[in-house]
Protein backbone atom coordinates (compact mmCIF):
# COMPACT_ATOMS: atom_id res chain seq x y z
CA UNK A 1 0.00 0.00 0.00
CA UNK A 2 2.90 2.37 0.75
CA UNK A 3 4.00 1.91 -2.86
CA UNK A 4 0.72 3.15 -4.35
CA UNK A 5 0.50 6.03 -1.88
CA UNK A 6 3.78 7.15 -3.46
CA UNK A 7 2.89 6.21 -7.04
CA UNK A 8 -0.92 6.23 -7.59
CA UNK A 9 -1.63 4.01 -10.57
CA UNK A 10 -2.32 4.20 -13.48
CA UNK A 11 -2.79 8.00 -13.39
CA UNK A 12 -3.72 8.04 -17.07
CA UNK A 13 -3.62 11.40 -18.91
CA UNK A 14 -7.39 11.77 -19.17
CA UNK A 15 -8.15 15.46 -19.58
CA UNK A 16 -11.19 15.41 -21.84
CA UNK A 17 -14.22 13.23 -22.47
CA UNK A 18 -12.52 12.07 -25.66
CA UNK A 19 -9.56 10.82 -23.62
CA UNK A 20 -11.93 8.76 -21.46
CA UNK A 21 -14.13 7.12 -24.08
CA UNK A 22 -12.16 7.25 -27.33
CA UNK A 23 -8.57 6.84 -28.43
CA UNK A 24 -6.22 4.42 -26.67
CA UNK A 25 -8.28 4.01 -23.48
CA UNK A 26 -11.37 2.90 -25.40
CA UNK A 27 -9.28 0.43 -27.39
CA UNK A 28 -7.92 -1.17 -24.22
CA UNK A 29 -11.33 -1.24 -22.53
CA UNK A 30 -12.89 -2.78 -25.63
CA UNK A 31 -10.43 -5.67 -25.50
CA UNK A 32 -11.14 -6.20 -21.81
CA UNK A 33 -14.91 -6.19 -22.33
CA UNK A 34 -14.63 -8.54 -25.30
CA UNK A 35 -13.22 -11.29 -23.07
CA UNK A 36 -16.64 -11.41 -21.36
CA UNK A 37 -18.49 -10.92 -24.65
CA UNK A 38 -19.61 -7.49 -23.45
CA UNK A 39 -20.07 -4.23 -25.32
CA UNK A 40 -20.38 -0.72 -23.95
CA UNK A 41 -24.11 -0.68 -24.76
CA UNK A 42 -24.53 -3.81 -22.64
CA UNK A 43 -23.23 -2.04 -19.53
CA UNK A 44 -26.21 0.27 -19.17
CA UNK A 45 -28.15 -0.39 -15.98
CA UNK A 46 -25.84 -3.19 -14.86
CA UNK A 47 -24.30 -3.48 -11.41
CA UNK A 48 -20.52 -3.41 -11.90
CA UNK A 49 -17.75 -3.88 -9.35
CA UNK A 50 -14.23 -2.58 -10.00
CA UNK A 51 -12.05 -4.26 -7.38
CA UNK A 52 -8.69 -2.59 -6.87
CA UNK A 53 -9.80 0.38 -8.96
CA UNK A 54 -6.63 2.46 -8.61
CA UNK A 55 -7.05 5.98 -9.95
CA UNK A 56 -10.50 5.15 -11.29
CA UNK A 57 -10.24 5.28 -15.07
CA UNK A 58 -12.01 1.96 -15.63
CA UNK A 59 -14.71 2.74 -13.07
CA UNK A 60 -15.34 6.09 -14.78
CA UNK A 61 -15.51 4.37 -18.18
CA UNK A 62 -18.11 1.88 -16.92
CA UNK A 63 -20.16 4.66 -15.33
CA UNK A 64 -20.00 6.80 -18.47
CA UNK A 65 -21.65 3.94 -20.36
CA UNK A 66 -24.52 3.70 -17.90
CA UNK A 67 -23.39 1.08 -15.40
CA UNK A 68 -24.10 1.42 -11.68
CA UNK A 69 -20.52 1.22 -10.46
CA UNK A 70 -19.07 0.26 -7.10
CA UNK A 71 -15.30 0.55 -6.79
CA UNK A 72 -12.78 0.16 -4.02
CA UNK A 73 -9.05 0.38 -3.44
CA UNK A 74 -6.67 0.21 -0.49
CA UNK A 75 -4.77 3.36 -1.50
CA UNK A 76 -6.01 6.77 -0.35
CA UNK A 77 -3.94 8.68 -2.93
CA UNK A 78 -5.36 6.60 -5.78
CA UNK A 79 -8.93 6.98 -4.53
CA UNK A 80 -8.52 10.74 -4.24
CA UNK A 81 -7.59 10.85 -7.92
CA UNK A 82 -10.42 8.45 -8.79
CA UNK A 83 -13.01 10.65 -7.10
CA UNK A 84 -11.62 13.75 -8.82
CA UNK A 85 -11.89 12.01 -12.20
CA UNK A 86 -15.50 10.97 -11.62
CA UNK A 87 -16.41 14.47 -10.47
CA UNK A 88 -14.70 16.00 -13.51
CA UNK A 89 -17.07 14.16 -15.84
CA UNK A 90 -20.07 14.29 -13.45
CA UNK A 91 -20.15 10.51 -13.10
CA UNK A 92 -21.54 8.63 -10.12
CA UNK A 93 -19.28 5.92 -8.74
CA UNK A 94 -19.59 4.51 -5.22
CA UNK A 95 -15.93 4.58 -4.14
CA UNK A 96 -14.66 3.14 -0.86
CA UNK A 97 -11.33 2.58 0.87
CA UNK A 98 -11.03 -1.13 1.57
CA UNK A 99 -8.79 -4.18 1.43
CA UNK A 100 -9.93 -6.75 -1.11
CA UNK A 101 -10.34 -9.54 1.45
CA UNK A 102 -12.40 -7.30 3.74
CA UNK A 103 -14.80 -5.73 1.24
CA UNK A 104 -18.41 -6.33 2.26
CA UNK A 105 -21.65 -5.36 0.57
CA UNK A 106 -25.21 -6.62 0.30
CA UNK A 107 -25.07 -6.03 -3.46
CA UNK A 108 -24.48 -8.75 -5.99
CA UNK A 109 -22.98 -7.74 -9.31
CA UNK A 110 -23.67 -8.48 -12.94
CA UNK A 111 -20.02 -7.95 -13.78
CA UNK A 112 -17.00 -8.08 -11.48
CA UNK A 113 -13.67 -6.72 -12.74
CA UNK A 114 -10.31 -7.07 -11.03
CA UNK A 115 -7.61 -5.94 -13.43
CA UNK A 116 -3.99 -5.82 -12.38
CA UNK A 117 -4.66 -6.06 -8.65
CA UNK A 118 -4.76 -9.73 -7.58
CA UNK A 119 -1.11 -10.30 -8.48
CA UNK A 120 -0.08 -7.55 -6.05
CA UNK A 121 -1.83 -9.25 -3.11
CA UNK A 122 -0.34 -11.88 -0.81
CA UNK A 123 -3.12 -14.39 -1.47
CA UNK A 124 -4.46 -13.96 -5.02
CA UNK A 125 -6.70 -17.04 -5.01
CA UNK A 126 -8.24 -16.24 -1.62
CA UNK A 127 -9.04 -12.76 -2.88
CA UNK A 128 -10.51 -14.22 -6.07
CA UNK A 129 -12.81 -16.31 -3.85
CA UNK A 130 -13.92 -13.19 -2.00
CA UNK A 131 -14.78 -11.53 -5.31
CA UNK A 132 -16.50 -14.43 -7.04
CA UNK A 133 -19.00 -14.63 -4.18
CA UNK A 134 -20.16 -11.13 -5.13
CA UNK A 135 -21.07 -12.19 -8.67
CA UNK A 136 -24.72 -12.88 -9.53
CA UNK A 137 -25.67 -16.23 -11.09
CA UNK A 138 -25.30 -15.65 -14.82
CA UNK A 139 -22.93 -12.78 -14.15
CA UNK A 140 -19.30 -12.53 -15.18
CA UNK A 141 -15.95 -12.11 -13.50
CA UNK A 142 -12.95 -10.70 -15.35
CA UNK A 143 -9.41 -10.88 -13.96
CA UNK A 144 -6.18 -9.45 -15.32
CA UNK A 145 -2.93 -11.03 -14.15
CA UNK A 146 0.79 -11.23 -14.86
CA UNK A 147 1.62 -14.33 -16.86
CA UNK A 148 4.24 -16.76 -15.59
CA UNK A 149 5.73 -17.26 -19.04
CA UNK A 150 5.19 -13.92 -20.74
CA UNK A 151 6.59 -12.01 -17.77
CA UNK A 152 9.75 -14.15 -17.52
CA UNK A 153 12.14 -11.78 -19.29
CA UNK A 154 10.83 -8.83 -17.33
CA UNK A 155 11.24 -10.72 -14.06
CA UNK A 156 14.93 -11.08 -14.85
CA UNK A 157 15.20 -7.32 -15.37
CA UNK A 158 13.42 -6.66 -12.07
CA UNK A 159 15.76 -9.05 -10.28
CA UNK A 160 18.77 -7.25 -11.75
CA UNK A 161 17.39 -3.88 -10.64
CA UNK A 162 16.96 -5.31 -7.15
CA UNK A 163 20.58 -6.45 -7.07
CA UNK A 164 21.87 -3.08 -8.25
CA UNK A 165 19.53 -0.70 -6.46
CA UNK A 166 18.07 -2.64 -3.53
CA UNK A 167 14.48 -2.40 -2.35
CA UNK A 168 14.16 1.35 -1.77
CA UNK A 169 11.56 2.81 -4.15
CA UNK A 170 13.47 6.00 -4.84
CA UNK A 171 16.77 4.29 -5.57
CA UNK A 172 15.09 1.80 -7.90
CA UNK A 173 13.39 4.62 -9.82
CA UNK A 174 16.68 6.49 -10.12
CA UNK A 175 18.37 3.35 -11.44
CA UNK A 176 15.62 2.75 -14.01
CA UNK A 177 15.75 6.35 -15.21
CA UNK A 178 19.52 6.34 -15.51
CA UNK A 179 20.31 2.83 -16.75
CA UNK A 180 17.20 1.75 -18.67
CA UNK A 181 15.64 4.96 -20.00
CA UNK A 182 18.61 7.31 -19.85
CA UNK A 183 16.37 10.22 -18.87
CA UNK A 184 13.93 11.51 -16.30
CA UNK A 185 10.29 10.53 -16.62
CA UNK A 186 8.23 13.20 -18.40
CA UNK A 187 4.75 12.91 -16.90
CA UNK A 188 2.82 11.72 -13.87
CA UNK A 189 1.49 8.79 -15.88
CA UNK A 190 4.97 7.82 -17.06
CA UNK A 191 6.26 7.86 -13.48
CA UNK A 192 3.32 5.69 -12.34
CA UNK A 193 3.74 3.26 -15.25
CA UNK A 194 7.49 2.83 -14.79
CA UNK A 195 7.20 2.53 -11.02
CA UNK A 196 4.52 -0.16 -11.31
CA UNK A 197 6.57 -2.02 -13.90
CA UNK A 198 9.99 -1.94 -12.26
CA UNK A 199 9.67 -0.81 -8.65
CA UNK A 200 6.63 -2.57 -7.15
CA UNK A 201 7.77 -4.69 -4.17
CA UNK A 202 5.45 -7.64 -4.76
CA UNK A 203 4.26 -9.52 -7.85
CA UNK A 204 2.88 -13.00 -8.39
CA UNK A 205 2.70 -14.82 -11.72
CA UNK A 206 -0.08 -17.00 -13.07
CA UNK A 207 -1.04 -19.25 -15.96
CA UNK A 208 -4.09 -19.72 -18.13
CA UNK A 209 -4.48 -23.24 -16.75
CA UNK A 210 -4.43 -21.93 -13.19
CA UNK A 211 -7.20 -19.40 -13.82
CA UNK A 212 -9.26 -22.01 -15.67
CA UNK A 213 -8.93 -24.08 -12.50
CA UNK A 214 -10.17 -21.17 -10.40
CA UNK A 215 -13.20 -20.86 -12.66
CA UNK A 216 -13.99 -24.57 -12.67
CA UNK A 217 -13.71 -24.98 -8.88
CA UNK A 218 -16.14 -22.15 -8.30
CA UNK A 219 -18.82 -22.80 -10.90
CA UNK A 220 -17.66 -20.48 -13.68
CA UNK A 221 -17.46 -21.39 -17.34
CA UNK A 222 -14.66 -19.89 -19.40
CA UNK A 223 -15.82 -17.18 -21.83
CA UNK A 224 -12.72 -15.67 -23.38
CA UNK A 225 -9.26 -14.18 -22.97
CA UNK A 226 -6.96 -11.46 -24.23
CA UNK A 227 -4.57 -12.19 -25.78
CA UNK A 228 -6.70 -14.98 -27.23
CA UNK A 229 -6.06 -18.46 -25.92
CA UNK A 230 -7.80 -21.82 -25.98
CA UNK A 231 -8.01 -24.23 -23.08
CA UNK A 232 -6.01 -27.45 -22.73
CA UNK A 233 -2.65 -28.16 -24.34
CA UNK A 234 -3.03 -25.25 -26.75
CA UNK A 235 -2.97 -22.83 -23.82
CA UNK A 236 0.55 -23.93 -22.92
CA UNK A 237 1.87 -23.34 -26.43
CA UNK A 238 0.05 -20.01 -26.63
CA UNK A 239 1.81 -18.90 -23.46
CA UNK A 240 5.17 -19.89 -24.93
CA UNK A 241 4.37 -17.46 -27.75
CA UNK A 242 3.67 -14.82 -25.11
CA UNK A 243 7.14 -15.50 -23.71
CA UNK A 244 8.69 -14.79 -27.12
CA UNK A 245 6.56 -11.67 -27.66
CA UNK A 246 6.90 -10.41 -24.10
CA UNK A 247 3.13 -10.47 -23.47
CA UNK A 248 3.34 -10.37 -19.70
CA UNK A 249 -0.28 -9.51 -18.86
CA UNK A 250 -3.43 -11.45 -19.73
CA UNK A 251 -7.14 -11.05 -19.09
CA UNK A 252 -9.65 -13.88 -18.65
CA UNK A 253 -13.40 -13.90 -18.09
CA UNK A 254 -15.77 -16.51 -16.73
CA UNK A 255 -19.56 -16.77 -16.39
CA UNK A 256 -21.15 -17.91 -13.14
CA UNK A 257 -23.44 -20.89 -13.65
C-alpha positions in Angstrom: 0.0 0.0 0.0 2.9 2.4 0.8 4.0 1.9 -2.9 0.7 3.2 -4.4 0.5 6.0 -1.9 3.8 7.2 -3.5 2.9 6.2 -7.0 -0.9 6.2 -7.6 -1.6 4.0 -10.6 -2.3 4.2 -13.5 -2.8 8.0 -13.4 -3.7 8.0 -17.1 -3.6 11.4 -18.9 -7.4 11.8 -19.2 -8.1 15.5 -19.6 -11.2 15.4 -21.8 -14.2 13.2 -22.5 -12.5 12.1 -25.7 -9.6 10.8 -23.6 -11.9 8.8 -21.5 -14.1 7.1 -24.1 -12.2 7.3 -27.3 -8.6 6.8 -28.4 -6.2 4.4 -26.7 -8.3 4.0 -23.5 -11.4 2.9 -25.4 -9.3 0.4 -27.4 -7.9 -1.2 -24.2 -11.3 -1.2 -22.5 -12.9 -2.8 -25.6 -10.4 -5.7 -25.5 -11.1 -6.2 -21.8 -14.9 -6.2 -22.3 -14.6 -8.5 -25.3 -13.2 -11.3 -23.1 -16.6 -11.4 -21.4 -18.5 -10.9 -24.7 -19.6 -7.5 -23.4 -20.1 -4.2 -25.3 -20.4 -0.7 -23.9 -24.1 -0.7 -24.8 -24.5 -3.8 -22.6 -23.2 -2.0 -19.5 -26.2 0.3 -19.2 -28.2 -0.4 -16.0 -25.8 -3.2 -14.9 -24.3 -3.5 -11.4 -20.5 -3.4 -11.9 -17.7 -3.9 -9.3 -14.2 -2.6 -10.0 -12.0 -4.3 -7.4 -8.7 -2.6 -6.9 -9.8 0.4 -9.0 -6.6 2.5 -8.6 -7.1 6.0 -10.0 -10.5 5.2 -11.3 -10.2 5.3 -15.1 -12.0 2.0 -15.6 -14.7 2.7 -13.1 -15.3 6.1 -14.8 -15.5 4.4 -18.2 -18.1 1.9 -16.9 -20.2 4.7 -15.3 -20.0 6.8 -18.5 -21.7 3.9 -20.4 -24.5 3.7 -17.9 -23.4 1.1 -15.4 -24.1 1.4 -11.7 -20.5 1.2 -10.5 -19.1 0.3 -7.1 -15.3 0.6 -6.8 -12.8 0.2 -4.0 -9.1 0.4 -3.4 -6.7 0.2 -0.5 -4.8 3.4 -1.5 -6.0 6.8 -0.4 -3.9 8.7 -2.9 -5.4 6.6 -5.8 -8.9 7.0 -4.5 -8.5 10.7 -4.2 -7.6 10.9 -7.9 -10.4 8.4 -8.8 -13.0 10.7 -7.1 -11.6 13.8 -8.8 -11.9 12.0 -12.2 -15.5 11.0 -11.6 -16.4 14.5 -10.5 -14.7 16.0 -13.5 -17.1 14.2 -15.8 -20.1 14.3 -13.5 -20.1 10.5 -13.1 -21.5 8.6 -10.1 -19.3 5.9 -8.7 -19.6 4.5 -5.2 -15.9 4.6 -4.1 -14.7 3.1 -0.9 -11.3 2.6 0.9 -11.0 -1.1 1.6 -8.8 -4.2 1.4 -9.9 -6.8 -1.1 -10.3 -9.5 1.5 -12.4 -7.3 3.7 -14.8 -5.7 1.2 -18.4 -6.3 2.3 -21.7 -5.4 0.6 -25.2 -6.6 0.3 -25.1 -6.0 -3.5 -24.5 -8.8 -6.0 -23.0 -7.7 -9.3 -23.7 -8.5 -12.9 -20.0 -7.9 -13.8 -17.0 -8.1 -11.5 -13.7 -6.7 -12.7 -10.3 -7.1 -11.0 -7.6 -5.9 -13.4 -4.0 -5.8 -12.4 -4.7 -6.1 -8.7 -4.8 -9.7 -7.6 -1.1 -10.3 -8.5 -0.1 -7.6 -6.0 -1.8 -9.3 -3.1 -0.3 -11.9 -0.8 -3.1 -14.4 -1.5 -4.5 -14.0 -5.0 -6.7 -17.0 -5.0 -8.2 -16.2 -1.6 -9.0 -12.8 -2.9 -10.5 -14.2 -6.1 -12.8 -16.3 -3.8 -13.9 -13.2 -2.0 -14.8 -11.5 -5.3 -16.5 -14.4 -7.0 -19.0 -14.6 -4.2 -20.2 -11.1 -5.1 -21.1 -12.2 -8.7 -24.7 -12.9 -9.5 -25.7 -16.2 -11.1 -25.3 -15.7 -14.8 -22.9 -12.8 -14.2 -19.3 -12.5 -15.2 -15.9 -12.1 -13.5 -12.9 -10.7 -15.4 -9.4 -10.9 -14.0 -6.2 -9.4 -15.3 -2.9 -11.0 -14.2 0.8 -11.2 -14.9 1.6 -14.3 -16.9 4.2 -16.8 -15.6 5.7 -17.3 -19.0 5.2 -13.9 -20.7 6.6 -12.0 -17.8 9.8 -14.2 -17.5 12.1 -11.8 -19.3 10.8 -8.8 -17.3 11.2 -10.7 -14.1 14.9 -11.1 -14.9 15.2 -7.3 -15.4 13.4 -6.7 -12.1 15.8 -9.1 -10.3 18.8 -7.2 -11.8 17.4 -3.9 -10.6 17.0 -5.3 -7.1 20.6 -6.4 -7.1 21.9 -3.1 -8.3 19.5 -0.7 -6.5 18.1 -2.6 -3.5 14.5 -2.4 -2.4 14.2 1.4 -1.8 11.6 2.8 -4.2 13.5 6.0 -4.8 16.8 4.3 -5.6 15.1 1.8 -7.9 13.4 4.6 -9.8 16.7 6.5 -10.1 18.4 3.4 -11.4 15.6 2.7 -14.0 15.7 6.3 -15.2 19.5 6.3 -15.5 20.3 2.8 -16.7 17.2 1.8 -18.7 15.6 5.0 -20.0 18.6 7.3 -19.8 16.4 10.2 -18.9 13.9 11.5 -16.3 10.3 10.5 -16.6 8.2 13.2 -18.4 4.8 12.9 -16.9 2.8 11.7 -13.9 1.5 8.8 -15.9 5.0 7.8 -17.1 6.3 7.9 -13.5 3.3 5.7 -12.3 3.7 3.3 -15.3 7.5 2.8 -14.8 7.2 2.5 -11.0 4.5 -0.2 -11.3 6.6 -2.0 -13.9 10.0 -1.9 -12.3 9.7 -0.8 -8.6 6.6 -2.6 -7.1 7.8 -4.7 -4.2 5.4 -7.6 -4.8 4.3 -9.5 -7.8 2.9 -13.0 -8.4 2.7 -14.8 -11.7 -0.1 -17.0 -13.1 -1.0 -19.2 -16.0 -4.1 -19.7 -18.1 -4.5 -23.2 -16.8 -4.4 -21.9 -13.2 -7.2 -19.4 -13.8 -9.3 -22.0 -15.7 -8.9 -24.1 -12.5 -10.2 -21.2 -10.4 -13.2 -20.9 -12.7 -14.0 -24.6 -12.7 -13.7 -25.0 -8.9 -16.1 -22.2 -8.3 -18.8 -22.8 -10.9 -17.7 -20.5 -13.7 -17.5 -21.4 -17.3 -14.7 -19.9 -19.4 -15.8 -17.2 -21.8 -12.7 -15.7 -23.4 -9.3 -14.2 -23.0 -7.0 -11.5 -24.2 -4.6 -12.2 -25.8 -6.7 -15.0 -27.2 -6.1 -18.5 -25.9 -7.8 -21.8 -26.0 -8.0 -24.2 -23.1 -6.0 -27.4 -22.7 -2.7 -28.2 -24.3 -3.0 -25.2 -26.7 -3.0 -22.8 -23.8 0.6 -23.9 -22.9 1.9 -23.3 -26.4 0.0 -20.0 -26.6 1.8 -18.9 -23.5 5.2 -19.9 -24.9 4.4 -17.5 -27.7 3.7 -14.8 -25.1 7.1 -15.5 -23.7 8.7 -14.8 -27.1 6.6 -11.7 -27.7 6.9 -10.4 -24.1 3.1 -10.5 -23.5 3.3 -10.4 -19.7 -0.3 -9.5 -18.9 -3.4 -11.5 -19.7 -7.1 -11.1 -19.1 -9.7 -13.9 -18.7 -13.4 -13.9 -18.1 -15.8 -16.5 -16.7 -19.6 -16.8 -16.4 -21.2 -17.9 -13.1 -23.4 -20.9 -13.6 
